[in-house]
Amino acid sequence: MTLIGPSLMCADLGRLKETVEALEQAGVDYYHFDIMDGSFVPNFTMGPDMVKALRPYTSKPFDVHLMADEPERHIDLFAAAGADMISVHAEAKGHLQRTLQRIRSHGLRAGVALNPSTPLCVLDYVLDVTDYVCLMSVNPGFAGQTFIPSIYAKIARLKRIIEESREEILIEVDGNVSFETIPRVLQNGASMLVCGTSSLFRPGVEVGSAASELRHFIRTGASLQP
């Protein structure tokens, strides 16, 4: 099953409640929050108050993507705000294995996010405490970038690693997930799509209609297209 996760960083921040209500009607699967600290990436976005404010409007999982140095310092805060899933970057300062355990100690799903140039070998000793891997297909920090083609092969390699490990780990792809890139992303083994300006939040298209169009595209054979 392919899971659609709107990237709320790309939404109209002045109409987030209405946006979530429209996406609920369209049947999205989870919501993705990009949390940027201005240090790990040169941008600031969102925070625990936004997660907490939107929590009453949906029962769907909240996926918090911490693009922050020393992410362990923020786990308790976002868990209390209503996160269901938290991913942390392997490149961030701190102890990755301990941070993943900290996430799981709250009863949340723990994810590892990897920048495009980060090798998959960093996962070798944390697969047993990982529920999903977020592969960045653009360099983190800003929306609207171009998909990096080498990520297709990286998805496929990660899929083989997971199968060999026999762990139950999902692959999430984040960055320029579009109608053009989705078919190969799915073919190579991803099942979670972070959807932003390239597929959901498009100028002149109502977001609920865009989500329904995207779901239809996936259901009618996107994974079979060349």
GROMACS elastic network, one bead per residue, 0.5 to 0.9 nm:
[ bonds ]
;  ai    aj funct       b0    kb
    1   191     6  0.65160   500
    1   192     6  0.87056   500
    2    29     6  0.89184   500
    2   186     6  0.80552   500
    2   190     6  0.80024   500
    2   192     6  0.59298   500
    2   193     6  0.74281   500
    2   218     6  0.77842   500
    2   219     6  0.88705   500
    3    28     6  0.75264   500
    3    29     6  0.55422   500
    3    30     6  0.74437   500
    3   172     6  0.89668   500
    3   191     6  0.60331   500
    3   193     6  0.61320   500
    3   194     6  0.86776   500
    4    27     6  0.88286   500
    4    28     6  0.55023   500
    4    29     6  0.52984   500
    4    30     6  0.65611   500
    4    31     6  0.82546   500
    4   191     6  0.86429   500
    4   192     6  0.62209   500
    4   193     6  0.51906   500
    4   194     6  0.65124   500
    4   195     6  0.69231   500
    4   211     6  0.85559   500
    4   214     6  0.87179   500
    4   215     6  0.79385   500
    5     8     6  0.89003   500
    5    28     6  0.64798   500
    5    29     6  0.59821   500
    5    32     6  0.56979   500
    5    63     6  0.82923   500
    5   192     6  0.71586   500
    5   193     6  0.58581   500
    5   195     6  0.59163   500
    5   196     6  0.87737   500
    6     9     6  0.87476   500
    6    10     6  0.83563   500
    6    11     6  0.86105   500
    6    23     6  0.82383   500
    6    28     6  0.74861   500
    6    29     6  0.85744   500
    6    30     6  0.71034   500
    6    31     6  0.53070   500
    6    32     6  0.57949   500
    6    33     6  0.86108   500
    6   193     6  0.82163   500
    6   194     6  0.58306   500
    6   196     6  0.61582   500
    6   200     6  0.71298   500
    6   201     6  0.85430   500
    6   211     6  0.86637   500
    7    10     6  0.58519   500
    7    11     6  0.73567   500
    7    31     6  0.65150   500
    7    33     6  0.61821   500
    7    34     6  0.72997   500
    7   174     6  0.89300   500
    7   194     6  0.59319   500
    7   195     6  0.55464   500
    7   196     6  0.51385   500
    7   197     6  0.85379   500
    7   200     6  0.86697   500
    7   201     6  0.87753   500
    8    11     6  0.50566   500
    8    12     6  0.82111   500
    8    13     6  0.79758   500
    8    16     6  0.78616   500
    8    19     6  0.88590   500
    8    20     6  0.87907   500
    8    31     6  0.70220   500
    8    32     6  0.61818   500
    8    33     6  0.59224   500
    8    34     6  0.76419   500
    8   195     6  0.89164   500
    8   196     6  0.76067   500
    9    12     6  0.81874   500
    9    13     6  0.75975   500
    9    32     6  0.81914   500
    9    33     6  0.66049   500
    9    34     6  0.62808   500
    9    35     6  0.88071   500
    9    45     6  0.72116   500
    9    46     6  0.74882   500
    9   143     6  0.82680   500
    9   196     6  0.79175   500
   10    13     6  0.80856   500
   10   143     6  0.71601   500
   10   195     6  0.88588   500
   10   196     6  0.56204   500
   10   197     6  0.62026   500
   10   200     6  0.88517   500
   10   201     6  0.64834   500
   11    14     6  0.85658   500
   11    15     6  0.79280   500
   11    16     6  0.69581   500
   11    19     6  0.74185   500
   11   196     6  0.79250   500
   11   197     6  0.83819   500
   11   200     6  0.89559   500
   11   201     6  0.62928   500
   11   207     6  0.88406   500
   12    15     6  0.54957   500
   12    16     6  0.63516   500
   12    19     6  0.78191   500
   12   201     6  0.87107   500
   13    16     6  0.53659   500
   13    17     6  0.89542   500
   14    17     6  0.84969   500
   15    18     6  0.54872   500
   15    19     6  0.61147   500
   15    20     6  0.87445   500
   16    20     6  0.60706   500
   16    21     6  0.85213   500
   16    54     6  0.78734   500
   17    20     6  0.52890   500
   17    21     6  0.62797   500
   17    22     6  0.87528   500
   17    53     6  0.88919   500
   17    54     6  0.67877   500
   17    57     6  0.73054   500
   18    21     6  0.50674   500
   18    22     6  0.62339   500
   18    23     6  0.86468   500
   19    22     6  0.51666   500
   19    23     6  0.61737   500
   19    24     6  0.85434   500
   19   207     6  0.70595   500
   19   208     6  0.79032   500
   20    23     6  0.50229   500
   20    24     6  0.60093   500
   20    25     6  0.86578   500
   20    31     6  0.87222   500
   20    54     6  0.80726   500
   20    57     6  0.72483   500
   20    58     6  0.76104   500
   21    24     6  0.50680   500
   21    25     6  0.64461   500
   21    26     6  0.88282   500
   21    57     6  0.71375   500
   21    58     6  0.79239   500
   21   208     6  0.86986   500
   22    25     6  0.52089   500
   22    26     6  0.64305   500
   22    27     6  0.88843   500
   22   206     6  0.88137   500
   22   207     6  0.68709   500
   22   209     6  0.85969   500
   22   211     6  0.89745   500
   23    27     6  0.63075   500
   23    28     6  0.59742   500
   23   207     6  0.69099   500
   23   208     6  0.52413   500
   23   209     6  0.87718   500
   23   211     6  0.67894   500
   23   212     6  0.87689   500
   24    27     6  0.51451   500
   24    28     6  0.61486   500
   24    29     6  0.85422   500
   24    57     6  0.89324   500
   24    58     6  0.73110   500
   24    60     6  0.85436   500
   24   208     6  0.81755   500
   25    28     6  0.80536   500
   25   208     6  0.70814   500
   26   207     6  0.88309   500
   26   208     6  0.54781   500
   26   209     6  0.73495   500
   26   210     6  0.87040   500
   26   211     6  0.59586   500
   26   212     6  0.54965   500
   26   215     6  0.85857   500
   27   208     6  0.88850   500
   27   211     6  0.78514   500
   27   212     6  0.77150   500
   27   215     6  0.85333   500
   28    31     6  0.79848   500
   28    60     6  0.83597   500
   28   211     6  0.71354   500
   28   212     6  0.86077   500
   28   215     6  0.83035   500
   29    60     6  0.64347   500
   29    61     6  0.74730   500
   30    59     6  0.89663   500
   30    60     6  0.52532   500
   30    62     6  0.59974   500
   30    63     6  0.69702   500
   31    60     6  0.72146   500
   31    61     6  0.63974   500
   31    62     6  0.50229   500
   31    63     6  0.58192   500
   31    64     6  0.83822   500
   31   194     6  0.84504   500
   32    61     6  0.87304   500
   32    62     6  0.62252   500
   32    64     6  0.60367   500
   32    65     6  0.71272   500
   32   194     6  0.67815   500
   32   195     6  0.85664   500
   33    45     6  0.88938   500
   33    46     6  0.74311   500
   33    47     6  0.86015   500
   33    51     6  0.77946   500
   33    62     6  0.73391   500
   33    63     6  0.60412   500
   33    65     6  0.58984   500
   33    66     6  0.83729   500
   34    45     6  0.67338   500
   34    46     6  0.69389   500
   34    47     6  0.86877   500
   34    63     6  0.86532   500
   34    64     6  0.63890   500
   34    65     6  0.50461   500
   34    66     6  0.65529   500
   34    67     6  0.71053   500
   34   141     6  0.89665   500
   35    44     6  0.73809   500
   35    45     6  0.55176   500
   35    46     6  0.56137   500
   35    47     6  0.62405   500
   35    48     6  0.87824   500
   35    64     6  0.70060   500
   35    65     6  0.58893   500
   35    66     6  0.50049   500
   35    67     6  0.56633   500
   35    68     6  0.72823   500
   36    39     6  0.78545   500
   36    40     6  0.73302   500
   36    41     6  0.64174   500
   36    42     6  0.80033   500
   36    43     6  0.60233   500
   36    45     6  0.51730   500
   36    46     6  0.73157   500
   36    47     6  0.83839   500
   36    65     6  0.85072   500
   36    66     6  0.66046   500
   36    68     6  0.58479   500
   36   141     6  0.73161   500
   37    40     6  0.64033   500
   37    41     6  0.67789   500
   37    42     6  0.78042   500
   37    43     6  0.67351   500
   37    44     6  0.53372   500
   37    45     6  0.73374   500
   37    66     6  0.83824   500
   37    67     6  0.66859   500
   37    68     6  0.51996   500
   37    69     6  0.75449   500
   38    41     6  0.53711   500
   38    44     6  0.50958   500
   38    45     6  0.85121   500
   38    67     6  0.88626   500
   38    68     6  0.77928   500
   38   141     6  0.89570   500
   39    42     6  0.59928   500
   39    43     6  0.77409   500
   39    44     6  0.87347   500
   39    67     6  0.87174   500
   39    68     6  0.67360   500
   39    69     6  0.67213   500
   40    43     6  0.86062   500
   40    67     6  0.61172   500
   40    69     6  0.53506   500
   40    91     6  0.89414   500
   40    92     6  0.70813   500
   40   141     6  0.87448   500
   41    44     6  0.80398   500
   41    67     6  0.67386   500
   41    68     6  0.73298   500
   41    69     6  0.89375   500
   41   140     6  0.67670   500
   41   141     6  0.53382   500
   41   142     6  0.88986   500
   42   141     6  0.64002   500
   42   142     6  0.87966   500
   43   141     6  0.59699   500
   43   142     6  0.75299   500
   44   141     6  0.85110   500
   46    49     6  0.79843   500
   46    50     6  0.62934   500
   46    51     6  0.80824   500
   47    50     6  0.56436   500
   47    51     6  0.67664   500
   47    52     6  0.89799   500
   47    78     6  0.82846   500
   48    51     6  0.50385   500
   48    52     6  0.61156   500
   48    53     6  0.85359   500
   48    77     6  0.67812   500
   48    78     6  0.55602   500
   48    79     6  0.88909   500
   48    80     6  0.85059   500
   48    81     6  0.56985   500
   48    82     6  0.84148   500
   48    83     6  0.89172   500
   49    52     6  0.50331   500
   49    53     6  0.60027   500
   49    54     6  0.87007   500
   49    78     6  0.89085   500
   49    81     6  0.70132   500
   50    53     6  0.50232   500
   50    54     6  0.63078   500
   50    55     6  0.85893   500
   50    81     6  0.85216   500
   51    54     6  0.54911   500
   51    55     6  0.61954   500
   51    62     6  0.78916   500
   51    64     6  0.86348   500
   51    78     6  0.77254   500
   51    81     6  0.59794   500
   51    82     6  0.64982   500
   51    83     6  0.72900   500
   52    55     6  0.52389   500
   52    56     6  0.78785   500
   52    78     6  0.85166   500
   52    80     6  0.82773   500
   52    82     6  0.59115   500
   52    83     6  0.85099   500
   53    56     6  0.70368   500
   53    57     6  0.85266   500
   53    81     6  0.84481   500
   54    57     6  0.57007   500
   54    58     6  0.74673   500
   54    82     6  0.89859   500
   55    58     6  0.60672   500
   55    59     6  0.74286   500
   55    60     6  0.89277   500
   55    62     6  0.81973   500
   55    81     6  0.79996   500
   55    82     6  0.63020   500
   55    83     6  0.86156   500
   56    59     6  0.76411   500
   58    61     6  0.83007   500
   59    62     6  0.86523   500
   60    84     6  0.88761   500
   61    82     6  0.89282   500
   61    83     6  0.72755   500
   61    84     6  0.54297   500
   61    85     6  0.71801   500
   62    82     6  0.71960   500
   62    83     6  0.50042   500
   62    84     6  0.51908   500
   62    85     6  0.62072   500
   62    86     6  0.83982   500
   63    83     6  0.63329   500
   63    84     6  0.61904   500
   63    86     6  0.57921   500
   63    87     6  0.76288   500
   63   109     6  0.89437   500
   64    78     6  0.77613   500
   64    83     6  0.63564   500
   64    84     6  0.78597   500
   64    85     6  0.60148   500
   64    87     6  0.63237   500
   64    88     6  0.87580   500
   65    68     6  0.89353   500
   65    85     6  0.83639   500
   65    86     6  0.58776   500
   65    88     6  0.64184   500
   65    89     6  0.84416   500
   65   111     6  0.85227   500
   65   113     6  0.78259   500
   65   134     6  0.86890   500
   66    69     6  0.85279   500
   66    71     6  0.65937   500
   66    74     6  0.84511   500
   66    86     6  0.71246   500
   66    87     6  0.60424   500
   66    88     6  0.52309   500
   66    89     6  0.71016   500
   66   113     6  0.86115   500
   67    71     6  0.78747   500
   67    87     6  0.86615   500
   67    88     6  0.68470   500
   67    89     6  0.65828   500
   67    92     6  0.80402   500
   67   113     6  0.86999   500
   67   140     6  0.77923   500
   67   141     6  0.81204   500
   68    71     6  0.55856   500
   68    74     6  0.88328   500
   68    88     6  0.78207   500
   68    89     6  0.77505   500
   68    92     6  0.67570   500
   68    93     6  0.85954   500
   69    72     6  0.86409   500
   69    73     6  0.89480   500
   69    89     6  0.84858   500
   69    91     6  0.85811   500
   69    93     6  0.53396   500
   69    94     6  0.77678   500
   70    73     6  0.60706   500
   70    74     6  0.79994   500
   70    92     6  0.62330   500
   70    94     6  0.53415   500
   70    95     6  0.84688   500
   71    74     6  0.54913   500
   71    75     6  0.67965   500
   71    88     6  0.64648   500
   71    89     6  0.81095   500
   71    92     6  0.72745   500
   71    93     6  0.76837   500
   71    94     6  0.74713   500
   71    99     6  0.74752   500
   72    75     6  0.54559   500
   72    76     6  0.81845   500
   72    88     6  0.85158   500
   72    94     6  0.73760   500
   72    95     6  0.82484   500
   72    96     6  0.86644   500
   72    98     6  0.82390   500
   72    99     6  0.53284   500
   72   100     6  0.85500   500
   72   102     6  0.74702   500
   72   103     6  0.84539   500
   73    76     6  0.74391   500
   73    77     6  0.82435   500
   74    77     6  0.53773   500
   74    78     6  0.64509   500
   74    79     6  0.86518   500
   75    78     6  0.54956   500
   75    79     6  0.60595   500
   75    80     6  0.86073   500
   75    86     6  0.78271   500
   75    99     6  0.81333   500
   75   102     6  0.73277   500
   75   103     6  0.64073   500
   75   106     6  0.88763   500
   76    79     6  0.51074   500
   76    80     6  0.61473   500
   76    81     6  0.86190   500
   76   102     6  0.84941   500
   76   103     6  0.81299   500
   76   106     6  0.80224   500
   77    80     6  0.53144   500
   77    81     6  0.63095   500
   78    82     6  0.64476   500
   78    83     6  0.57547   500
   78    86     6  0.82570   500
   79    82     6  0.55247   500
   79    83     6  0.50631   500
   79    84     6  0.72643   500
   79    85     6  0.85777   500
   79    86     6  0.83699   500
   79   103     6  0.80362   500
   79   106     6  0.69012   500
   79   108     6  0.77862   500
   80    83     6  0.73252   500
   83    86     6  0.69122   500
   83   108     6  0.76007   500
   84   107     6  0.81036   500
   84   108     6  0.51872   500
   84   109     6  0.64727   500
   85   103     6  0.81723   500
   85   108     6  0.53883   500
   85   110     6  0.59956   500
   85   111     6  0.72529   500
   85   131     6  0.89981   500
   86   100     6  0.87510   500
   86   103     6  0.68998   500
   86   108     6  0.72383   500
   86   109     6  0.64902   500
   86   110     6  0.54644   500
   86   111     6  0.59227   500
   86   112     6  0.85246   500
   87   100     6  0.83244   500
   87   103     6  0.87694   500
   87   109     6  0.83569   500
   87   110     6  0.58621   500
   87   112     6  0.51489   500
   87   113     6  0.59242   500
   87   132     6  0.80598   500
   87   133     6  0.78101   500
   87   134     6  0.73328   500
   88    91     6  0.86620   500
   88    92     6  0.76393   500
   88    96     6  0.79512   500
   88    99     6  0.80060   500
   88   100     6  0.79690   500
   88   110     6  0.81471   500
   88   111     6  0.63204   500
   88   112     6  0.52290   500
   88   113     6  0.55613   500
   88   114     6  0.85749   500
   88   134     6  0.89524   500
   89    92     6  0.53821   500
   89    93     6  0.87905   500
   89    96     6  0.81182   500
   89   111     6  0.85682   500
   89   112     6  0.57650   500
   89   114     6  0.58783   500
   89   115     6  0.77549   500
   89   134     6  0.88518   500
   90    93     6  0.82486   500
   90    94     6  0.89165   500
   90    95     6  0.87784   500
   90    96     6  0.62831   500
   90   112     6  0.63246   500
   90   113     6  0.63030   500
   90   114     6  0.61447   500
   90   115     6  0.83882   500
   90   118     6  0.83874   500
   90   122     6  0.72053   500
   90   123     6  0.83771   500
   91    94     6  0.88833   500
   91    96     6  0.88541   500
   91   113     6  0.85278   500
   91   114     6  0.73631   500
   91   115     6  0.77935   500
   91   118     6  0.78849   500
   92    95     6  0.86624   500
   92    96     6  0.82909   500
   93    96     6  0.84616   500
   94    98     6  0.85451   500
   94    99     6  0.78576   500
   95    98     6  0.55041   500
   95    99     6  0.61545   500
   95   100     6  0.87811   500
   96    99     6  0.51209   500
   96   100     6  0.62374   500
   96   101     6  0.86618   500
   96   112     6  0.84124   500
   96   126     6  0.78606   500
   97   100     6  0.52563   500
   97   101     6  0.63120   500
   97   102     6  0.86717   500
   97   125     6  0.79715   500
   97   126     6  0.58913   500
   97   129     6  0.73732   500
   97   130     6  0.89912   500
   98   101     6  0.50600   500
   98   102     6  0.61352   500
   98   103     6  0.87621   500
   99   103     6  0.63605   500
   99   104     6  0.87562   500
   99   110     6  0.87928   500
  100   103     6  0.51368   500
  100   104     6  0.63469   500
  100   105     6  0.86298   500
  100   109     6  0.87872   500
  100   110     6  0.56086   500
  100   111     6  0.72694   500
  100   112     6  0.80426   500
  100   126     6  0.82152   500
  100   129     6  0.63226   500
  100   130     6  0.69455   500
  101   104     6  0.50777   500
  101   105     6  0.60709   500
  101   106     6  0.89646   500
  101   110     6  0.78285   500
  101   129     6  0.65622   500
  101   130     6  0.87909   500
  102   105     6  0.50656   500
  102   106     6  0.69866   500
  102   110     6  0.87426   500
  103   106     6  0.56451   500
  103   107     6  0.71905   500
  103   108     6  0.58534   500
  103   109     6  0.69585   500
  103   110     6  0.57358   500
  103   111     6  0.88192   500
  104   107     6  0.50365   500
  104   108     6  0.50519   500
  104   109     6  0.60595   500
  104   110     6  0.60624   500
  104   129     6  0.79429   500
  104   130     6  0.89745   500
  105   108     6  0.72694   500
  106   109     6  0.87964   500
  109   130     6  0.77294   500
  109   131     6  0.57464   500
  109   132     6  0.77142   500
  110   129     6  0.72553   500
  110   130     6  0.54541   500
  110   131     6  0.53125   500
  110   132     6  0.66760   500
  110   133     6  0.87044   500
  111   129     6  0.87142   500
  111   130     6  0.56329   500
  111   131     6  0.56938   500
  111   133     6  0.53179   500
  111   134     6  0.68079   500
  112   123     6  0.81430   500
  112   126     6  0.89434   500
  112   130     6  0.69215   500
  112   131     6  0.83662   500
  112   132     6  0.66611   500
  112   134     6  0.60123   500
  112   135     6  0.83997   500
  113   132     6  0.86761   500
  113   133     6  0.57822   500
  113   135     6  0.58841   500
  113   136     6  0.70499   500
  113   172     6  0.88997   500
  114   117     6  0.79817   500
  114   118     6  0.59264   500
  114   119     6  0.80785   500
  114   120     6  0.81139   500
  114   133     6  0.76198   500
  114   134     6  0.63094   500
  114   135     6  0.52331   500
  114   136     6  0.59241   500
  115   118     6  0.53643   500
  115   119     6  0.86841   500
  115   134     6  0.88549   500
  115   135     6  0.67222   500
  115   136     6  0.51784   500
  115   137     6  0.76000   500
  115   138     6  0.76572   500
  115   139     6  0.63106   500
  115   140     6  0.71482   500
  116   119     6  0.82464   500
  116   135     6  0.71334   500
  116   136     6  0.55356   500
  116   137     6  0.58802   500
  116   138     6  0.64828   500
  116   139     6  0.64010   500
  116   140     6  0.88772   500
  116   148     6  0.76892   500
  116   150     6  0.84150   500
  116   151     6  0.69890   500
  116   154     6  0.88513   500
  117   139     6  0.88016   500
  118   121     6  0.85739   500
  118   122     6  0.78890   500
  119   122     6  0.64031   500
  119   123     6  0.86038   500
  119   154     6  0.87904   500
  120   123     6  0.58242   500
  120   124     6  0.76831   500
  120   154     6  0.80229   500
  120   157     6  0.83246   500
  120   158     6  0.70191   500
  120   161     6  0.88707   500
  121   124     6  0.53224   500
  121   125     6  0.86009   500
  122   125     6  0.74292   500
  122   126     6  0.80821   500
  123   126     6  0.53700   500
  123   127     6  0.59663   500
  123   130     6  0.88310   500
  124   127     6  0.63653   500
  125   128     6  0.74675   500
  125   129     6  0.88385   500
  126   129     6  0.55128   500
  126   130     6  0.63107   500
  127   130     6  0.50311   500
  127   131     6  0.79743   500
  127   162     6  0.81179   500
  127   165     6  0.78016   500
  127   167     6  0.71444   500
  127   169     6  0.80330   500
  128   131     6  0.82977   500
  128   165     6  0.87380   500
  128   167     6  0.68462   500
  130   133     6  0.74040   500
  130   167     6  0.86104   500
  130   168     6  0.85950   500
  130   169     6  0.67313   500
  131   167     6  0.84997   500
  131   168     6  0.68042   500
  131   170     6  0.64845   500
  132   168     6  0.83413   500
  132   171     6  0.56897   500
  132   172     6  0.68980   500
  133   158     6  0.88735   500
  133   169     6  0.72078   500
  133   170     6  0.63745   500
  133   171     6  0.50964   500
  133   172     6  0.58755   500
  133   173     6  0.83331   500
  134   170     6  0.86218   500
  134   171     6  0.61867   500
  134   173     6  0.56284   500
  134   174     6  0.67426   500
  134   192     6  0.86295   500
  135   138     6  0.89826   500
  135   151     6  0.79129   500
  135   154     6  0.83880   500
  135   155     6  0.75670   500
  135   171     6  0.73189   500
  135   172     6  0.60761   500
  135   174     6  0.62450   500
  135   175     6  0.86857   500
  136   139     6  0.66855   500
  136   140     6  0.71028   500
  136   151     6  0.80836   500
  136   172     6  0.85263   500
  136   173     6  0.60476   500
  136   175     6  0.60315   500
  137   140     6  0.86634   500
  137   146     6  0.82778   500
  137   147     6  0.54903   500
  137   148     6  0.55369   500
  137   149     6  0.79991   500
  137   150     6  0.85461   500
  137   151     6  0.59257   500
  137   152     6  0.86710   500
  137   173     6  0.66570   500
  137   174     6  0.58544   500
  137   176     6  0.71500   500
  137   177     6  0.83459   500
  138   141     6  0.89038   500
  138   142     6  0.88909   500
  138   143     6  0.89086   500
  138   145     6  0.62978   500
  138   146     6  0.65471   500
  138   147     6  0.56492   500
  138   148     6  0.60389   500
  138   151     6  0.89941   500
  138   174     6  0.74732   500
  138   175     6  0.51217   500
  138   176     6  0.71946   500
  139   142     6  0.79950   500
  139   145     6  0.80049   500
  139   148     6  0.88041   500
  139   175     6  0.80738   500
  140   143     6  0.83053   500
  140   175     6  0.81627   500
  142   145     6  0.71664   500
  143   175     6  0.75293   500
  143   176     6  0.79683   500
  143   196     6  0.76145   500
  143   197     6  0.72391   500
  144   175     6  0.79751   500
  144   176     6  0.66567   500
  144   196     6  0.82637   500
  144   197     6  0.64587   500
  144   198     6  0.72489   500
  145   175     6  0.71808   500
  145   176     6  0.63620   500
  146   175     6  0.77700   500
  146   176     6  0.60631   500
  147   150     6  0.89299   500
  147   151     6  0.81114   500
  147   175     6  0.64121   500
  147   176     6  0.52918   500
  147   177     6  0.75994   500
  147   178     6  0.89999   500
  147   181     6  0.77748   500
  148   151     6  0.59532   500
  148   152     6  0.83124   500
  148   175     6  0.88398   500
  148   176     6  0.88791   500
  149   152     6  0.60278   500
  149   153     6  0.81335   500
  150   153     6  0.57435   500
  150   154     6  0.66029   500
  151   155     6  0.60930   500
  151   156     6  0.86225   500
  151   185     6  0.85697   500
  152   155     6  0.53041   500
  152   156     6  0.65814   500
  152   157     6  0.88887   500
  152   184     6  0.68124   500
  152   185     6  0.61896   500
  152   187     6  0.89811   500
  152   188     6  0.65483   500
  153   156     6  0.50710   500
  153   157     6  0.61922   500
  153   158     6  0.85817   500
  153   188     6  0.73662   500
  154   157     6  0.50951   500
  154   158     6  0.61028   500
  154   159     6  0.85387   500
  154   188     6  0.86518   500
  155   158     6  0.51461   500
  155   159     6  0.61627   500
  155   160     6  0.88080   500
  155   171     6  0.76482   500
  155   173     6  0.84079   500
  155   185     6  0.73528   500
  155   188     6  0.58213   500
  155   189     6  0.62555   500
  155   190     6  0.67250   500
  156   159     6  0.50521   500
  156   160     6  0.64522   500
  156   161     6  0.87950   500
  156   185     6  0.88235   500
  156   187     6  0.84341   500
  156   189     6  0.59333   500
  156   190     6  0.83372   500
  157   160     6  0.52042   500
  157   161     6  0.63149   500
  157   162     6  0.87511   500
  157   188     6  0.85055   500
  158   162     6  0.61853   500
  158   163     6  0.86059   500
  158   171     6  0.80320   500
  158   189     6  0.82584   500
  159   162     6  0.52088   500
  159   163     6  0.62348   500
  159   164     6  0.86795   500
  159   170     6  0.87927   500
  159   171     6  0.76319   500
  159   188     6  0.75322   500
  159   189     6  0.57519   500
  159   190     6  0.78408   500
  160   163     6  0.50866   500
  160   164     6  0.61493   500
  160   165     6  0.85717   500
  160   189     6  0.88731   500
  161   164     6  0.51851   500
  161   165     6  0.61681   500
  161   166     6  0.87099   500
  162   165     6  0.50302   500
  162   166     6  0.61974   500
  162   167     6  0.61595   500
  162   168     6  0.75383   500
  162   169     6  0.66783   500
  162   170     6  0.86613   500
  163   166     6  0.51829   500
  163   167     6  0.71265   500
  163   168     6  0.84513   500
  163   169     6  0.89618   500
  164   167     6  0.81529   500
  165   168     6  0.87033   500
  166   169     6  0.87573   500
  170   189     6  0.89559   500
  170   190     6  0.72392   500
  170   191     6  0.65702   500
  170   192     6  0.72377   500
  171   189     6  0.71404   500
  171   191     6  0.58119   500
  171   192     6  0.61152   500
  171   193     6  0.87317   500
  172   190     6  0.58853   500
  172   191     6  0.62687   500
  172   193     6  0.57883   500
  172   194     6  0.71761   500
  173   177     6  0.74285   500
  173   185     6  0.77158   500
  173   190     6  0.67640   500
  173   191     6  0.82134   500
  173   192     6  0.63919   500
  173   193     6  0.54309   500
  173   194     6  0.61568   500
  174   177     6  0.66376   500
  174   192     6  0.87622   500
  174   193     6  0.66384   500
  174   195     6  0.73799   500
  174   196     6  0.88111   500
  175   178     6  0.87684   500
  175   194     6  0.71788   500
  175   195     6  0.77567   500
  175   196     6  0.78222   500
  175   198     6  0.87138   500
  176   181     6  0.76524   500
  176   194     6  0.86805   500
  176   195     6  0.76227   500
  176   196     6  0.72409   500
  176   197     6  0.75427   500
  176   198     6  0.56411   500
  176   199     6  0.81471   500
  177   180     6  0.79633   500
  177   181     6  0.59218   500
  177   182     6  0.60341   500
  177   185     6  0.83814   500
  177   193     6  0.69051   500
  177   194     6  0.67620   500
  177   195     6  0.57613   500
  177   196     6  0.72266   500
  177   197     6  0.85594   500
  177   198     6  0.61471   500
  177   199     6  0.67175   500
  178   181     6  0.51726   500
  178   182     6  0.57451   500
  178   195     6  0.75709   500
  178   196     6  0.84121   500
  178   197     6  0.83882   500
  178   200     6  0.86315   500
  179   182     6  0.55297   500
  179   183     6  0.74465   500
  179   198     6  0.76967   500
  179   199     6  0.65116   500
  179   214     6  0.78834   500
  179   217     6  0.80055   500
  179   222     6  0.82919   500
  180   183     6  0.69857   500
  180   184     6  0.84012   500
  181   184     6  0.59087   500
  181   185     6  0.62173   500
  181   186     6  0.88349   500
  182   186     6  0.60840   500
  182   187     6  0.84825   500
  182   193     6  0.82426   500
  182   218     6  0.82580   500
  182   222     6  0.70304   500
  182   223     6  0.74566   500
  183   186     6  0.53894   500
  183   187     6  0.61476   500
  183   188     6  0.87395   500
  183   218     6  0.81800   500
  183   221     6  0.83464   500
  183   224     6  0.67786   500
  183   225     6  0.59548   500
  183   226     6  0.71866   500
  184   188     6  0.60648   500
  184   189     6  0.87093   500
  184   222     6  0.85571   500
  184   223     6  0.68225   500
  184   224     6  0.86105   500
  184   225     6  0.79691   500
  184   226     6  0.74718   500
  185   188     6  0.54608   500
  185   189     6  0.67364   500
  185   190     6  0.58939   500
  185   191     6  0.84707   500
  185   193     6  0.87943   500
  185   223     6  0.80560   500
  186   189     6  0.53241   500
  186   190     6  0.50374   500
  186   191     6  0.64737   500
  186   192     6  0.88767   500
  186   193     6  0.89807   500
  186   222     6  0.80256   500
  186   223     6  0.54992   500
  186   224     6  0.88591   500
  187   190     6  0.75011   500
  187   222     6  0.89191   500
  187   223     6  0.54715   500
  187   224     6  0.73638   500
  187   225     6  0.89043   500
  190   193     6  0.76020   500
  195   198     6  0.70856   500
  195   199     6  0.60026   500
  195   200     6  0.60192   500
  195   201     6  0.81142   500
  196   199     6  0.59478   500
  196   200     6  0.54714   500
  196   201     6  0.56490   500
  196   202     6  0.82242   500
  197   200     6  0.58492   500
  197   202     6  0.54886   500
  197   203     6  0.83998   500
  198   201     6  0.70200   500
  198   202     6  0.67473   500
  199   202     6  0.65865   500
  199   210     6  0.72430   500
  199   211     6  0.80895   500
  199   214     6  0.70954   500
  200   205     6  0.83677   500
  200   206     6  0.87875   500
  200   207     6  0.61370   500
  200   208     6  0.84286   500
  200   209     6  0.87653   500
  200   210     6  0.53062   500
  200   211     6  0.59076   500
  200   213     6  0.89384   500
  200   214     6  0.75261   500
  201   204     6  0.89583   500
  201   205     6  0.74740   500
  201   206     6  0.80749   500
  201   207     6  0.60806   500
  201   210     6  0.74755   500
  201   211     6  0.89005   500
  202   205     6  0.56442   500
  202   206     6  0.79934   500
  202   207     6  0.76609   500
  202   210     6  0.77507   500
  203   206     6  0.83314   500
  205   208     6  0.85326   500
  205   209     6  0.70551   500
  205   210     6  0.63393   500
  206   209     6  0.54270   500
  206   210     6  0.61990   500
  206   211     6  0.87840   500
  207   211     6  0.61400   500
  207   212     6  0.86433   500
  208   211     6  0.51442   500
  208   212     6  0.63107   500
  208   213     6  0.86314   500
  209   212     6  0.50997   500
  209   213     6  0.61021   500
  209   214     6  0.85561   500
  210   213     6  0.50557   500
  210   214     6  0.61335   500
  210   215     6  0.86573   500
  211   214     6  0.50554   500
  211   215     6  0.61881   500
  211   216     6  0.86033   500
  212   215     6  0.51185   500
  212   216     6  0.61657   500
  212   217     6  0.85795   500
  213   216     6  0.51216   500
  213   217     6  0.61466   500
  213   218     6  0.87458   500
  214   217     6  0.50147   500
  214   218     6  0.63320   500
  214   219     6  0.86613   500
  215   218     6  0.52115   500
  215   219     6  0.61249   500
  215   220     6  0.86071   500
  216   219     6  0.50731   500
  216   220     6  0.60132   500
  216   221     6  0.88353   500
  217   220     6  0.54641   500
  217   221     6  0.68398   500
  217   222     6  0.58555   500
  218   221     6  0.58421   500
  218   223     6  0.69656   500
  219   222     6  0.69897   500
  219   223     6  0.86583   500
  220   223     6  0.86130   500
  220   224     6  0.89113   500
  221   224     6  0.51722   500
  221   225     6  0.66651   500
  222   225     6  0.54455   500
  222   226     6  0.87804   500
  223   226     6  0.83412   500
